[in-house]
Each structure stands twice: as C-alpha cells, then as structure tokens.
Amino acid sequence: MDDREYPYSDDVLAAVDSGKKIEAIKRLREETGLGLKDAKHAIDALARERQGDAVAATHMSEEGGANGMIKLILVIAIVLGAYFYFFAG
C-alpha cells in the first residue's frame, strides 16, 4: 500500500473520532473500494494522526504554550549549574 491520503468522508472521520474503527474501516471500504488490509492500515494511520492532533492541542492548552518552554529552560539551567558546581569548579 502506498502512503497516499484518502478523501475521508465525515462518516469515516466521525467513526474514527468516536473510537469505532471497525465501522470506519467498513465505510472507507464502501466509499473507496479498498481491500480490508489497506483500509485497516489507512484507518489506523488516520486514528494515530487524529489522536496526536488531539493530544497536541490538549497539551498546548494545558501548558499555555510558553509555560512548558520556561520549565524546560529552568531544568537545563539547573543541570548546567550542577555540572559546573561539581565538575568544573
């Protein structure tokens, strides 16, 4: 199977978003004529992509964007400070 994008209908997207992968595979096969294996791979990839989008959106809203970067900079500063205190001093 190649990695091309399929034109996912609203029914397929709704089934994937609600966790009904079998229903999504069935609808995709009806709409595109794909075989079972190709449709399953396409739906699995779509589910991972949409799950990642949802997780990223949730993470950004929880962290507030810059808040996560500030935490990362503080951790790096602490690690560098400890390194120079114990090993370079």
C-alpha positions in Angstrom: 0.0 0.0 0.0 1.3 3.5 -0.7 1.0 6.3 1.8 -1.4 8.5 -0.2 -4.2 10.3 1.6 -7.7 9.1 1.0 -10.6 11.5 0.9 -12.2 10.7 4.2 -15.9 11.4 4.5 -17.5 12.9 7.5 -18.9 9.5 8.4 -15.4 7.9 8.4 -14.0 10.7 10.5 -16.8 10.6 13.0 -16.4 6.8 13.4 -12.6 7.2 14.0 -13.1 10.1 16.5 -15.7 8.0 18.4 -13.3 5.0 18.6 -15.4 2.8 16.2 -12.5 1.7 13.9 -14.4 -1.3 12.5 -17.3 1.0 11.4 -14.7 3.4 9.9 -13.0 0.6 8.0 -16.3 -0.7 6.7 -17.3 2.8 5.5 -13.9 3.5 3.9 -14.1 0.2 2.0 -17.6 1.0 0.8 -16.6 4.5 -0.3 -13.2 3.7 -1.9 -13.3 0.0 -2.9 -10.1 -0.6 -0.8 -9.3 -4.1 0.4 -9.6 -4.9 4.1 -5.8 -4.7 4.8 -5.4 -1.4 3.0 -8.5 0.1 4.6 -7.3 -1.1 8.1 -3.9 0.5 7.6 -5.4 3.7 6.4 -7.8 3.9 9.4 -5.1 3.1 11.8 -2.9 5.8 10.4 -5.8 8.3 10.5 -6.6 7.4 14.1 -3.0 7.9 15.1 -2.9 11.2 13.3 -6.1 12.5 14.8 -5.1 11.2 18.3 -1.8 13.0 18.0 -3.6 16.2 17.0 -5.9 15.9 19.9 -3.1 15.2 22.4 -1.0 18.1 21.0 -4.0 20.5 21.3 -4.7 19.4 24.8 -1.0 19.7 25.8 -0.7 23.2 24.4 -3.9 24.3 26.2 -2.7 22.8 29.5 0.8 24.1 29.3 -0.2 27.5 28.0 2.4 27.3 25.2 5.3 29.3 26.8 4.9 27.8 30.2 6.4 24.4 29.0 9.3 26.3 27.5 10.0 28.1 30.7 10.0 24.8 32.6 12.5 23.3 30.1 14.8 26.3 30.4 14.8 26.1 34.2 15.6 22.3 34.1 18.5 23.0 31.7 19.8 25.8 33.9 19.7 23.6 37.0 21.5 20.8 35.3 24.2 23.1 33.9 24.6 24.8 37.3 25.0 21.4 39.0 27.5 20.3 36.4 29.7 23.4 36.8 29.4 23.3 40.6 30.5 19.7 40.9 32.8 19.1 37.9 34.2 22.3 36.6 34.8 24.1 39.8 
